[in-house]
């Protein structure tokens, strides 16, 4: 079985100085893409554009992400560990890519299916996966084979 590892912000941290950045106060559960935990009500966040791809392809492009405005610890978990944001209230669009960032497959799964589908897609030859929040469609995190 293929083990996986979750990476927050694979293309480096988001740039808070881009003109499109908006300061927001969390209502609760906004997903920070740096620490991969849900924001608590009242926390200061930045909503800004982010492109998670490491190579250019027709699928690349910026999308909205939240990060804690005052900084936070970068997500760091071991193999086969999913972040706090993967909970029963969310569905994920999991997109499988080859080494040239060309899409091989895409599935929508509930949180309870995410780990198994990630293992299967990586085991079937995907180079990496991007998980997106299925409703709003914004990037959540990258999933790679654990080494």
Residue pairs with C-beta under 8 A, 6 or more apart in sequence:
1 119
1 123
2 119
2 120
2 122
2 123
2 145
3 79
3 80
3 119
3 145
3 146
4 79
4 80
4 115
4 118
4 119
4 122
4 129
4 143
4 144
4 145
4 146
5 77
5 78
5 79
5 143
5 144
5 145
5 146
5 147
6 36
6 75
6 77
6 81
6 82
6 83
6 141
6 142
6 143
7 75
7 141
7 142
7 143
7 144
8 33
8 34
8 35
8 36
8 74
8 75
8 83
8 141
8 142
9 33
9 34
9 50
9 52
9 65
9 74
10 52
10 54
10 142
11 50
11 51
11 52
11 53
11 54
13 34
13 67
14 33
14 34
14 46
14 48
14 49
14 50
14 65
14 67
15 48
16 46
16 48
16 67
16 69
18 48
18 49
20 48
20 49
21 46
21 47
21 48
22 46
22 47
22 48
23 44
23 45
23 46
23 47
23 69
24 30
24 44
24 45
24 46
24 47
24 66
25 42
25 43
25 44
25 45
26 39
26 40
26 41
26 42
26 43
26 44
26 45
27 41
28 38
28 39
28 40
28 41
29 38
29 39
29 89
30 38
30 39
30 45
30 66
31 37
31 38
31 39
31 66
31 85
31 133
31 140
32 38
32 39
32 45
32 66
32 67
32 68
32 72
33 50
33 65
33 66
33 67
33 139
33 140
33 141
34 67
34 68
34 72
34 74
34 75
35 68
35 72
35 73
35 74
35 75
36 75
36 83
36 84
36 85
36 141
37 72
37 83
37 84
37 85
38 84
38 85
39 45
39 66
39 68
43 68
44 68
44 69
44 70
45 66
45 67
45 68
45 69
46 66
46 67
46 68
46 69
47 64
47 65
47 66
48 64
48 65
48 67
49 62
49 63
49 64
49 65
50 62
50 63
50 64
50 65
50 139
51 60
51 61
51 62
51 63
52 130
52 139
52 142
53 59
53 60
53 101
54 101
55 99
55 100
55 101
56 101
57 97
57 100
57 101
57 102
58 102
59 95
59 97
59 101
59 102
59 103
60 101
63 137
63 138
63 139
64 136
64 138
65 138
65 139
75 83
75 141
77 83
79 146
80 115
80 146
82 111
82 114
82 115
83 141
85 140
85 141
86 92
86 111
86 114
87 111
88 110
88 111
88 112
89 111
90 111
90 133
90 134
90 135
91 108
91 109
91 110
91 111
91 133
91 134
91 135
92 108
92 109
92 110
92 111
92 114
92 131
92 132
92 133
92 134
92 140
93 106
93 107
93 108
93 131
93 132
93 133
93 134
93 137
94 106
94 107
94 108
94 109
94 114
94 117
94 118
94 121
94 129
94 130
94 131
94 132
94 143
95 103
95 105
95 106
95 129
95 130
95 131
95 132
96 103
96 104
96 105
96 106
96 121
96 122
96 124
96 126
96 128
96 129
97 103
97 104
97 126
97 127
97 128
97 129
97 130
98 104
98 125
98 126
98 127
99 127
104 121
104 125
104 126
105 121
105 124
105 126
107 117
107 121
108 134
109 117
114 131
118 129
118 131
118 143
121 129
122 129
122 143
122 144
122 145
128 142
128 143
128 144
129 142
129 143
129 144
130 139
130 140
130 141
130 142
130 143
131 139
131 140
131 141
131 142
131 143
132 138
132 139
132 140
133 140
